[in-house]
């Protein structure tokens, strides 16, 4: 198994959003966070031989991270056609050997039909719902996961632990791991006052 540092180096070539859309909260997942999440999933046996689905894949960071390990296949679902086009280009840059299928669609109304015998791991960095018109956007993603995944790894806004645990409990699922993550975001939108800001987040592993 390649090291986490090696995976991060491979993902450093992944291009971000050329014209990020504020309504979709299109922030790139940093290579170090993606490498950490994928490496953890691989260590827990949640990647090798599994179908890995990246909901709201954006330009493909988490999907391609998984594809650089040994999944059966990877599916990246994204609503924005421009982002998917970049994801396809990124797959060429990364040179992943595992098959990656890019699907344009709404992750909250998933256009997929997977076999019940097919073990599925979901990786996702969903919209946090930071914009008023997009409040609680991550809940809809979790609702999709509940009917799809055997296990999931997801990134959420800081302070989400109580909500995530309550959601999982209602769904009969178990939160097995939780850790904090901090990453830097470059200035992307007009309402961003600083050129760079630090974002505090939380990552959860859930068995469904």
N, C-alpha and C positions, 0 to 999 in steps of 0.2 A: 504494500500500500504506500502510495506517495505521501510525503509529509504534508502537513497543513501549510507550511511555508511554500512548498513547491506548488501546491494547488493555488494559493494566493497569487504567486508569480504568473501562473498560466492564465488566471482570470484578469490580470492587470491589463490585458489587451482588449477587454470587452468595452466597446464604446457605449456611452450613455445616450440620453435622449437629445436629439438634435434640436427639436422644438417642443420642450416639455409642456404639457397641458395642465393648467392649474386645477381644472375641474376633476381630473383623474388623479390628482396628487402624484404626479410622475417625478419621483425622486429616485435616483439610482441607488441600488444596494451596493455598498462599498465592497471591493474584492476581499478585504480582510474579514468582514462580517460573513460574507457568503462562504468563504473558505472554512471559517470556524463552524458554521452551521452544517455544511455538507460533510465536513470531516467528522463532526460529532455523530451525525446520522449514519455515516459509514461505519464508525466504530461500534455503534449500537446494532449493527446488522440490518439497518433500514434502507440500504441502497443496493447492495450486491444482489443481483438477480430479481430485483423488484421493479415494478412500474412506478416511476417517479413523476408526479404531476406538479408543475409549478403554476399556481393560480395567480393571474395578474403578472405574468412573467416579465412584462416591460421589454427591455432589450435583451433579456435572456440570461441574466447573471446566475441565478440559482439553478435554472435548468441546465446550463452549460457546466456549472460546477458539478452537478450530479452526473452529467454525461461523461465527465473526465474520470469517474470511478468505474464501477462495473454493474450498472443497472441493466435490467432486461431491455428497457426502453425508457425514453423520457418524453413527456408531453408538456409543451409550454402553451398556456392559454392566455390570450391577450385581446382586449377589445380594440385597441388602437392599431390601425393598419400600418402607420408610419413606424411605430415601435417594433412591430413584428418584422418589418422589412430590415430594420437594423439588427434584430435578433438573428435573422438568417445570415446576414453578413458576419455577425459576431461568431456564428458557428463555424464559418470558414476560417476565421482568424484563430480560433481556439483549436480547431482540428480534432474535435472529440470523436472517438471511435464508436461510441454507442449511438444507436439510432435516435434522432431527435425529431419529433413531429410537432410542427407549429400549427396551432388551431386559433383562428380568429373567432372570438366569441366572448360573451359576458360570463365571467367566472361565477356570478351569482345565479345564472340560468345555464348551467353547464351543458354544452353541446357534445357530450361524450357518453358513450355506452361501454362500460368496462365489465368484464366477466366477474361474477361474484367470487370465482376461484382465483382471481388475479390479485396477489398482494399489492396494495397501493400505499405508497408513501407520498404525502403532500408536503411540499416546501413552499412557503409563500412569505412575501413582504407586502401585505395588503395595504390599501389606503388606510391611514389612521383615523380618518374622519375629522381632520383638523379644521376643515372649512365648514362653515355653518350649514351650507346646503348639502354637505356630504357627511353629516354627523352619523356616528355609529356604522360607518361603512364596513368596518372589519367584521361586524356581526354577520352580515350577509355572506361573507366569505366563509366564516365558521359554520354557518348553516349548510353550505355546500359541502364542506369537508365532512360533516357528521354523516352524510349519506354516501360518502365516497371512499374515505380513507380507513386504513387499518391503524396508521400512525401519522402524525403531522408535526411539523416544525414551523412555527410562525413568529413573525416579528410584529410587535405592537408598541403603542405609545407607552411611555413610562406611567406607572400607576394603574396598569390594566389587570394586575394579578387577581384582584377580587372578582372582577367581571369574568375573566377567563375561567377561573375555578368554578364560579357559579354556573356559567354556560356549560362547562364540561359535566358538572354534576347533574344538571337537568337532562343532559343527553346520555347519561349513563357512561360517561367517559372518565378517564383518569389523567390528571396532569402529573407526569412523572418527573419532569425536569423544568426548572425555571432559572434563568440567569439574566443579569442586566447587561446591556451593551451600549456603548457610546461611540458615535461616529460623526465625522465632520461632513457637512453639506455645503457645497459652493452656492453662491448667489445664483438663483434661477429665475425668480419672478420679481416683478416690480415692487411688490409689497415687502420684499426682503430688504431690511435696512443694512445688514452687514454683508461684506463680501464672502464671509465664511462663518458658519455657526455650528455649534456642537449640539447634537441631538441625542437625548437620552431615550433609550428604548428597552424593551424587555422581550426575551425570546422564550417560547414555551414548547415543550414536547408533550403531545397528548396521545394517548392510546384510546382509540374509539371502539 
